[in-house]
Every structure is written in C-alpha cells, then in structure tokens.
Amino acid sequence: MKTTYQNGAIVHEDTFIAQTLYDISNNLLTAQFDGRGNITKYSVVNKWEFIASFSSIMQIGNRIIDFTVPKTVQMIGRKQVVTLTAEGAEIKITSFADSGSNAVFQEYEVYAKEKDIDFTNVFNFELDGASYLKALFIDRFSLKNLGKAIFGSVGKLIKNTKKAHTQNGCFVSRCDPLGECYVDIAMTAPGAQLESNRLYVNQYKCGIVVPHGTTKTMRLVYSMGTRSDYSECDVFKCFQNFDTHKNECEEYIKAFPCPDVCDSEFLKAFFNSCYNCSLSMYKEKGNFKGFLAGLVYQSPARTYFRDGYWTALAVLPYQPELVKNQILTLSKGIDKDGKCPSAVKYNFKNWWGNHYDSPSFFVILLYDYVRVTGDKSILTSPWRGKTVLDAAITVIEKLSQHADGTGLLYKGGPYNRRDWCDNVFREGYVTYDEALYARALYGLAELTKDKNKAIAQGYKERADKVKDAINSILWAPELGYYVNYKTEKLTEDNLSIDTVLMVLFGLADEERAKSVLANMERMLESANNKEQKAGDFGVFSVYPFYRYPEAVVAKSSLPYYYHNGGDWPYWSALYAYAKRKYGMEYRYPLTRWFEYNIAKKNYTPIEFFSPFHKDGSLLQGWSSTGAFVLSWEKEDFFTKSNI
C-alpha cells in the first residue's frame, strides 16, 4: 500500500479488493466511488441517500478477475480512475460527474493484451428506504410530499414501473420504486436486467468483446432522483453526449489555479483537494445560491454564516461571483430586526436561530468581498426594502444589544452554545466571539465611510473599545495567551485555537501575537506537546482539555474529541497562516492533518478528527481553508487594503 502525488492528483496503490473511498459533489448530487468500480453513495440536494449497498463483479471469459491483483487509483476533482491488469487484460475504470447533471458516469476501457477477450460486468445494488423515510418525515415533511409518497407508491405497485429498451447502441433501464424515487441506468448495448424485486431492478449485466491487441470501451450512466422536478435527468441523452460530460469534468480540473508556492506534487495535490472541496460545496437551487457546509448538510440544503465564510475564502480570488451570491443568499435569511440564525435554508427560513458569531461573519464577508474585488455595487443590493449595507448595520446593532459597559459581548448562560463551538457551553466573555465582533465593527467603519463619515467614525471607535477591552480583560499575562472565556464566577483558561483570530485580525500587538503563537506551537501542535498521549497527528483545538465537566456536552464530553481537543483542519490552516505572518514554520499545522488522513484513507478534506475517536464527515466545506492560505502566501489577506 502506497500513496503518492502526481499531476496534482492523489495516487494510491493497493490490492483491488481494498476499498479506496472518494467523495465527489456537483451542483445537484454527492456520490462516493470505492476504487473497485462501485458507487457506494448517491444523494441529491434536498432529497435523501439513495444507495444502501452496491457491488460489482468483473469477468473475463469464464473467470472472475482476481480481487488480490494490484491496482492504482488516481483521485482529483470529481473523478476517480482505477487501473489494473488481470487475466491478460489491462482495465481502466473512470468514474466521474460533470458540474451540473444529476448523473454519475462510468467508463471501462479494456485492452486485450494477450488474446481476444469477452469482458462482462455484473453489478447489483439496494436502495436506502430508511433514508427516504427519514428525510420525508424530518427534513421534507409536507402534505404534498406525504401524498406523493403514499399515492405514488400505491400506483407503482399496481402498474409496471420497470421498463427497458435498446436504442442506438444504448441499453436503457428505467425504474420507479416506492414514493417519489426513480432509478435510471443507461449502458453500452447489449445490456440486461437480471434479478429484480417487486419494486425495482437491482441486478444488471453488461459487456463487450475485445479483439486481441485492441482497446474497447463500455460506458454507463446512472441517475437517481424524482420525476418532473429539478433532479430529473435523462440518462439516454447523457449517454449520447458522454464525451461532452467527460470533457466538462476534465475542463473543471484544468481550470484549477496553481499558486506559485505550490512547487511540489504534494502541495499541488493538497491545494487541488482543498480548492475542489470549496467549489464542490457551492450549490444553486432557484434563488438559493451558496456554499453548503458539507456532505451531511444538504437535506435540507442550507448555508451557514460561519462555515460559508471560511469556505468562500478559498475561491474569493478566483471566482468572486460565487462569494457575492453567498452574501445575497445569507441576507435573505436575516430577520428584519437583525437576528441571524446559524444557517439559512434553501427556502430562506432560519436554521437554529440567533447565533452570536453569525452577525459578525455576515459583515466580515461583505467587507472582505468589497475590499478584495472593489465591487461596491453589492452594498446597494436590495434587502427587505432597504440595502445589503443596511442589513450589515442592522445585524451588528442587534448583536450589540448583548454588549455591556466594557464594550464586549456577554453571552448569557449557563447553557449557551450558539457559536461555532456548539458542544461547549461557553458563557460570558468569549475571546472568539469578541474578536469577530471587533473585526465586524471595523469592517462596518470601512463600509460606511462613503455613506456617512460620522457613522463610520463611530464604528471605528467602538471597534477600538472592544479591542482594548479584550486585551484588558481576556489576556492572561501569566499564561502568555488569551483565555478561552470568562464570567464573573469562573475562567476557562485553556488555550483555544479559535483565539488565533486575535492575531489574524491584528487585534493583538506584535509581542502578544508572538507569545500566543509560541504557546500554540508548544501546546497545540501534537508533535511538540510532551504531555499528551495521542502522538503526532496534527493540532489540538484546545489544550488542556475543558476543566468544567458541566461545560461540555455530547462529543465534546470526551477529551481529544470534537471541540475538546480534536483537530479541525480549518482552524489548523488559520493558525498556520498566522504563523506565516510572523515568519514562523507553518507547514506542519497547514498540512499535517492532510498527511495523517491520507494515511487513514480519508482522501478529501475532513471536518474534524482525533486519533482516539470516530472521524467527522469528508468533503467538508470549511476544511478547504488550506487553499486560502496558499493563495495568499505573498500577501497578508487580513490587512491587504482598506476600502
């Protein structure tokens, strides 16, 4: 087993039987390829997970190929390529998606190396009925959808919903199982439906004859969704235009930028993996246009204020129009009184309302977009009869109602977990929330300069007051860093990686910034921390672990896990960027999480992880932040320029 990096791709060598799971996503679907020609996951935005299991067996003549033969798997963008040699044949399996079709494409290229070959593939799958029911009653419940499920299912039990035909060298199978679900497959003819149950065909056979010394190609297109809505896809048309879809997949990869600092195959693959992750989370459904948080946040589809901010930074220099769309989508989810939820759903309804970090993230993203692009037109875009700039002012004024005489926000307790660290009850003055608030006030000062200089000066003075208060109240001189949070009765003085915002935003002077970073290097980088027992895996999110048991809940109740010490790649990348700013070694926090997870066969950016506990989800949007760091290698993004 070996992993290398070639032409910006991750390349893994193993035996064919070993799973090599790779997640991909486009505007409509997410899918997972397993390095054996199988599609192990398939889900559609605002719907459900379709596949419960999938397996295939390739046969040459009357011999099933040896599953212990070596294989090479290449992974980049929305594509996985598997190559192997077996039974005198060289086989190349390419699985991919384009940018916007609700379809997964597969191409088998078979070279007959020694003799004529009769190549066949038999594959079967099971649909995930439990996922459909869960989505129906939890995420998608309405009388209309319930009616579709009940009456549609009765009708499908009565009439034949399994149809197949051959047309222009293509075998097409169309099935309509229970509820709203369809499963359509097109493949190179001849093809055959084999075993089926009462609801759908679940086993197929396809094949090609390859003369000695030649290469022949077999193609398949899969689509799963709902008839007569945005998710429906004609697999026959996709098959007829297979090369167009394949070229679109390749052009997507070719369009990846390559910052100058990416001077090795490893860094190219690292950047591509992060950049692809950010773009993969961008979705458009009607007027909803924004970045989802990750694979498990698409039903219902929703974009988070905080996740969306960090995810957007990776593409801001290259596709700023996507960031503009993100801002406009978020604005539609802001209440007229300025309350911001954790996220905004596809229908612009709130998801877990009234968070302490969301208002600041909205203003900061707007500020960053304007100062990087120079596009001030977004400020006058409509919002509830006013403008987006008015929305920014409204959310900060609403948030400011939580500020006390110090100028700092006071998170009421005792069970308040409404910010990114939502498995910890952090109350009182929280350094993370205060840093964001100070940055947002400063951003508003810059955004309002053209509108009213007196108003702008007021925001600047408020920002300075918050900055001074953080440095007065939350700095611990005996520790050399900012405490995590503080109330009148208690102080959690562990070192939290999210306090690095004080360094990134220029809220700490140089002496304090260097002290914070030196302590993070000593305490949070696992390679340097001599007390911890987890080994060299990356960067702790906090250390020491939370001292008050009643402050942590769910996954964070366990040391080394989630918010209580797990590695969050986006925070690791931001910490790396702060170290770079001060000329410190930063590649370890930037890339160690990536190397560690590649060794664990996690091939896309992971949400969080720990050596002792279950991994978070893969292809997680804000874990793309490493691409942001490399894109701004030569210039400090956070002090780039003012408006």
N, C-alpha and C positions, 0 to 999 in steps of 0.2 A: 504494500500500500504506500503510495507516494503522491504528494501534491506539489505541483509547480505552477508557474505563471508564464503564459505565452501569448503574445499579441493582445495584451490587455485582458485575457481570459484566465479563469481558474481552471486548471487541468489536473484531474485526479485519475490515478491509475490504481486498479484494483481487480478482483475477480468479477466476472459478470454477475454472479449471484448476489454480490454485495449491493445493498441499496445505496444510491447516491442521490439524495433528495434535493431538488432545486425548485424554489418557488418563483413564479413569474406572475405579472399582472399587467393588464392594459386598461383602457378606459371602462370596460364593461365587466371583465372577469378576472378571477385569480385562479391559478392552476398550479399543480405540482407535478414534476416529472421525476421518475425514480431511478434513472440511469439504467433501466432494463427494458425501456420501451413502453412503460406503463404510465397512465395518467392517474396518479393516486389522490388528487384533489381537483375539484372543479366547482367553483361557486360564482355567482353573478351578483353584482351590486344590487342591494335591496331585496335579495331573494334568499337563497339558502345554499347549503353544501349539497351537491348532487350525488357525489360518488362515495359509497361506503367501502368498496374494495374494487380492485382492478388487477388482473393478471393476464399475461400472455405467454405463449409458448411458440418459439420458432422451430421450424422443422426443415431439414434439408433431405430430400428423398424420403426415406422411411426412418430417419434418425433425428431424434430431438437433439438440438445442439447441447453441448456440454456446458453446464452452467458454471463450471470452475475455470473456464478459459479466461485469459487476461482481457481486460477492456481498458480503454481510455475514454474519459468523459470530459468534455470541454463545456464550460458554462460562462455565458456572457449575455447581458441584456435579457431579452425574452426568449432565449434559445439554449437548448442543451443538445449536444452532439455526442453520440456514443459510437465508438468504433471497436470492432473485434474481428478475429479470424476464427472460423470454426468449420469443420467438415469440408475443407477445400474452398471455402468462400470467405471473401472479405466483405463485412457487413457494416454499413454506416446508417445509424438511425438519428434523424434530425427531428426534434420536437420543438415547436415554436408557436408564438402568437404574433399577430401584427399589432397595430396600435389601437384599433377601434372595433374590430369584429368580435362578436360573441362566438368564437370558434377557436379550437386548437387544431393545429396542423401537424401531420407526421409524414416523413418521407423515409422510406427504406431504400437504400442503394446497395445492390448486391453485385459483386464482381465474382464471376466464376473462374477461379484461379487455376483449377486442375482439370475440371471436366464440366459437362453440361449439368445444370443444377435445377431441380424443382424445389423452389422455396415457398413455404407456406407459413402463415402466422394465424394461430387460433387465439382469440382473446375473449375474455368474459369479464363482466362487472356486475356489481349490485348497487342499486340506488339507495340513498340515505333517507329513508322515510321519516326517521326520528328528527332529522334536521329540518325537514319540511314542516312537520307539525310544530316544532319548537318555534320556528320563525313565524309561522302563521298565527300562533296564539300569543307570542311575546312581542315580536317586532313588527308584525304586519297586520294585526287584527283589525278587521272592519267587517261590517255585514256583507259588503260586496265581495271581499276576499273569501269569507266563510261560505257564501253562496257558490262562488266558483269552485271551491274545494268539494262541497257536498254534491251539488247538481252535476258538476263536471265529472266527478268520479262515477256517479250512477250511470251517466250517459256513456262513459267509456267502457263500463262493464257490459253494457248491452250491445254496443256496436264494435266492430273490428277496428282497433286502433293501432294495428301493426301492419304496415304496408311496405312493400319493397318493389323496386323495378330497376332495370338496367337501361341506361341511356348514354349514347356517345362514349362508350368505353368506361362508364362510371356506374357502379352499383350503389344504389341509394336505399337506405332503410330509414323509415320514419315511424316513430312510436309515440303514443300519447298515454302515459301511465296515469295513475290516480291524480286527482287535483288538477293543478294548472301546468304540470310538468310535461315537457316534451324532451325526447332524446333522439336526435337525428345523426346519422353517420353516412358519409359518402366515402367510397374506396375504389381503387383501381379494379375494374372487372377482370375476371369473374370474381364475384364475392358471394357469400352465402350466409343466411341466417341459420343458426343451429338450434341449440336449446333455448326455449323461452318459457316464461311463466305466464300466468293469466293476464299480467299487466304489460309486460314489455319483453322484447328480445334481449337476452342477456349474454348470448354467446354468438360469435361470428367467426368466419374463416375467409381469408383472402390469400392470394398467392400469385407468383409469377414464375415463368420458365426462363432461365438464363443460359444461353449457349456458352460454351467454353470460350474464355478469353474476352468476354464482353461484360458490360455492366447494364443492368436493367433496374428500373425504378418503380416502386409501388408507393402509392400515396393514399393517405386517409385524412378525412376532416371530421371532427366531432363538434357538435353544438348541443347545448342543453339550456333550456330556458322556458319561456311562456309564449304561446302563440299570440300573434296580433298585438304585441307591445314592443317596447324598445329593445327587448332582449332577443327577439326572434331573428334567426339567421338562416339563410338558405344555403345548406351545405353543398348542394349541387352547383350553385353559382360559384361558391368558394373553391370547389374542386376545379371547375372550368378555368378559374382565374388564379390557380395555385401559385404560379410564378410571380404574379403581381403581389400577392400577400407575402411570399417569401422575400421578394426584393424589399418590401416595406420593412420587414423585420431586419434585414441587413442594413438598410439605409439608416434606420434608427440607431444601430450600433455605430456605424461610421460617423454619425453626427456627434458622438460624444466628444466633448472638448478634452484637451490634454494639457494641463498646466505645466509650465517649464520645470517645476520642481519634480515632476513625475519622471525621473531619469532612470528608473529601473522597471523591469517587468512586474515586480511585486507592487510597486507604487501605482503603476498603471492599472493593474487589476483591482487594487484597493480603491482607487478613485472611481473606476468604472462601476464597481459594485455599489459604492455609496451613491454615485450620481444616478445610476439606474434605479436605485431604491426610491430616491426622491421623486423622480419622474413617474415611476410606477404607481405611486400613491395619488397622483393627480387624476381626478375624475370630473366628468361633466355629465350632468343629467338635468336637462332643461336649463333653468336659470341657476341651478346649483353648480358651481364651478370652484373646486378647491381640492386641498390635499387631505386625504384620509389619514388616520393615524397609523394604520397597518392592516394586515390581513384579516384580523378579527373585528374590525371596526366598520364593516361595510353593510351590515344589516342590523339596524337601519344605517344607511350611509350618513356619515357625519364628519365634520371637520372641527378640530379642537383649536382653540385660540393659541395654546402653548405649543402643542405638537406641530401645528401648522406653521408657527413662526420659525422654529428650528428647521423644519423640513424645507421651507421655502428658501432659506438662505443658500442652500446648495445650488439652486437653479437661478437665483436672482441675477447673477452676472450674465447669464446665457439666454434665459427665456423669461424676462421680467413681466411679460404679459400674463403669465400664469400667476405670478405673485399679485398683480393687480386684481385679477379675478378672485383670488383668495380673500383679499381685503374687502371687496364688494360683497362677497358671499357672507363673510363674517358680520358685516354691517347690518345685513338683513336679519340677523339673529339677535341684535341688541334691542332690549326693551326701550320703549320711548323715554323711560325715566333714567336709562343708562345702565341698568343691571346687565351684566354679562354672564352667560352660563359657562360651563366647562366647554361645551361644544354646540354647534349649530347643525341640526339635521337637514336632510335633503329637502324637506318641506318648510325649512326656516323656522321650525319650532325649536325650543330650547331643550338641551340635554344636560341635566343636573345643573340647576341654575345658581347664579350669584356666587361666582368664584373670586378669590382675592387676587389672583395673578392674571386672569383673562383681560380685564380692562387695560392693564399696563401693556400686555402683549399686543393688543389691538393698536394702541397708539405707537408703540415702538416699531411695529411692522410698517405702519403707514409712514412714519418718519424715515425709516431705512429705505423704503421704496422710493420716496421722493428725493432723498439726498443722493442715492446711488444713480437713479435714472434721470433726475431733473424734471420728471413729469409731474407738474403741479396740477394738472387738469383733474386728477383724481380727487383733489380736495373739494372741488365743487360738484362732484357726482352726487346725485340725489339720495337722500336718506330721510324718510318719514316727513317729507315736505321741507326738509332742510338740506344740509350737505354732509358729506362724509367728514369734513373737518368739524362740523357741529357735533357729529357722533363722537368723535375723539374727545372733544371738550366735555360732552355730556357724561361719557363713561368715567372720565377722571374725576369730575366733580361728584359723581355718585360714589365712587370709591373713596374719595376724600372725606366722606361722612364718617369713615372709620378712623380718621386721624384724630389724635389728641393734641394737647398743647405742645408736645415736643415736635410736632410735625409728622411723626411716624404713624403708620397704620397700626391699629391694635386689633388683632384677631381675637374676637370673643371666644371664650371656651365654655366648658372644658373639652367638648368633643367636636372640635373644628378641624376638618381635614380638607378644606376646599382650596387646595392649590395642587401643584404637580405631585407633592408628597402625600398622596391621598390615603396612605395606610399608616399615617402618623398623625396624632392629634397635636399639632404644633399651634400653640396659642400665644397671645401677647405680641411682642415684637419679634418678627421672624426675619432674619437678615436677608433671606432670598426675596421675600415679598417687598421688603423696604428698598432693596437695590433696584428691583424692577420699577417700583413706584417713582424713585428718584430719576431713573432714566426716562420714564414716560413724561414726567413733568418737564424735564429738559427738552425732550422731543417736542412737546407742545409749545414750549417757548420758541423753538425754531420754526415750527409750522405756522404760528400765528403772527410772526413778525410783519408779514405783508398786510395782514388784516388790521392789526391794532398793536402798535409798539408798546403801549402801556400794559395791555393784557399780556403780551409776550414777556415783558419785564417782570410782571407778577409771577408768572410760571417759573421764570428763571430764579427768582428769589425763593420761591417755595422749594424748588429743586435743591438749591444750596442749603436750605434749612434742613431738609431731610438728609442730605449728605452729611452735614455736620452732626446731626443727631445720631446717625448710625455710627459714626466714628467716635462719638462720645459715649453712647450707651451700650453698644454691642461689641466694641473692641475689647479684647481681654489682653492687656499688656503682659500679664504673667504667662500667658499661653502663646502669644505671638500670632493670634488669628482672631477672626470674628466668631463669636459664639453662634450656635445654631438658632436658638430662640430664647426668649427671656420674658418672665412675668414678674409681678411684684413678689411672688412667693418662691419661684424657682427659676433656675437657669439650666438649660441643656447646653453644656459647654463642649460637646464633642465637635470634631471638625467635620463639617458637611461640605461636600464638593460643590453644592449649589451656591456657596458663598463666594465662589470664584467670580461671580458676576461683579463683585466689588472691584476686582482687578480689571476685568474686561471693560467695564463701563467707565473706568478712570475715576472711580469714587474713592479709592484708596490711594494715598500718596505713594511715592516710589518705595520708601522704606518699608511701609506696611505691606505693600504688594509683594515685595521680595520675601518678606517674612512669612506671609500666607503661603506663597508658592513653595518656599523651602520646607515648611511644615507639611504641606500636602505631599511633597516628594518623599518626605521621611515617613509619614503616617499612612497615606492613602495608596501609594504605589506598593503593591504587594511584594514586589521584588526587593524593596528596601525595608519593609516593616518586619522587624525581627520578632515581634510578639505574636503575630497572628499565625494560624495553623493551616491556612489554605494553600500555601505555596505561591508560585509565581503565575498568576492568572490575569492580572490587569490592575484596575484601580477600584478601591473601595468607594462607595458613595458616602459613607460616614465611617469614622473611627475615632475613638472607641464606639462600640455599639450603644444604642439608646439605653440610658440608665434607669428610666422610669417604665416599668412593665405596663402600667396603665396607659402609656402614651402610644403604644404600638398595637396594631390590630392586623388580623389576617396574615398574609405572607410576611409582613414586616415584623411579626411577633418573633420570628426566628433570626438569630444572628447570622450574618453572612448572606442574608436573603433580601431581595426586593429593595425597599428603601433603607433597610437596616444593614447595609454593607455590600449589597450586590453591585456588580459593575453595570453601569448604564453607559453604553458607548457614546451617546451624545454628550453626556457630561465629561466623559474621558477626553473627547475631542475638544471640547471647550476649554478644559483645563490645559490640554496640550497647546492650544492657541495662546492662552495666557502665558505659558512658559516661553513660547516662541517670542512673544512680545518683549520679554526681558532677557532674551539671549540664552535661555536655559535649554538643556536637552529635552526635546519634546516628542521624539518619535515613539518612545515607549508608550506613553498614555494614548498617543494617536492610533497606534496600530496593534498593540499587544492583544487587545480584545479580538481583533480580526484573526490574527495568527492562532490564538487559543481556540477560537470557534471553528476555524478551518480544520484544525486537528480533530475536533469533535464531529466533523462532517456537517457543520452548520454553514452553508455556502452563501447565505445572504445576510445582511445586517440584522442582528438580533436585538430585541427590545431590551432585555437585561439578562444577566446570567450569574451563576455562582458555582463554585466547584462542588458544593455540597447539596445543591437543591435543583429542582426542575427548572429548565430553561424557559425564558419568555418566548414570545412568538417571533417568527422570522419575517424578513422584508418589512421591518418597522420603520416608518417614515423618518422620524427624527434621528434615527441612528445613521442617517446619511450625512450627518454634520461633518464627518471627516472630509468629504468633498469640499465643503465650505472652507475648511482650514487650508487645504492645499490650493484652493483657488485664490486665496488672499495671502499667500505666502510672502509676497513682496510689499504688502501694504497693510496697515492696521485698519481692518474694516470698521471698527467701532469709533475711530477718530478720523476716518477718511476725509470728510469735508462736511461743512455745515451748509444749510440751505441758503 
